[in-house]
Amino acid sequence: MKTILIVEDIELNIDLLTQILEDDYNLIIARDGAQGVALTEQKAPDLILMDISLPVMDGYEATRKIRKALPSLPIIGLSAHAMQGDAEKARTAGLTDYLTKPLDEDLLLKKLIVYLG
């Protein structure tokens, strides 16, 4: 079973992602960007779902740090920001893909199949 690291600080979003994913994936939860970087190093997940607006270290910075060690690890950014340019900023930071909140569950599952097989 593949492992997904969810880096998210809002409990409601964690609960929603857990409900969607827990039957098909092992889940690890980090509640800020720094913890996300540390858990990536410790647990070697197969994919990361990375919130952008996080305490301690935002999702862009956490992604840049992870990219230095794991350039090919799929990292999907999750953000309520849907303005023009946000997706480009996400890719520049090293995110593999970018989804806006509220999440489209079907689109999320399709993306996971693309990146995890």
Protein Blocks (a to p, Z undefined) as FASTA:
>chain_A
ZZdddddfbfklmmmmmmmmmmmpccdddfbfklmmmmmmmnopabdcddfbdghiafkl
mmmmmmmmmmmbccddddfblcehjlmmmmmnopabdcdddddfklmmmmmmmmnZZ
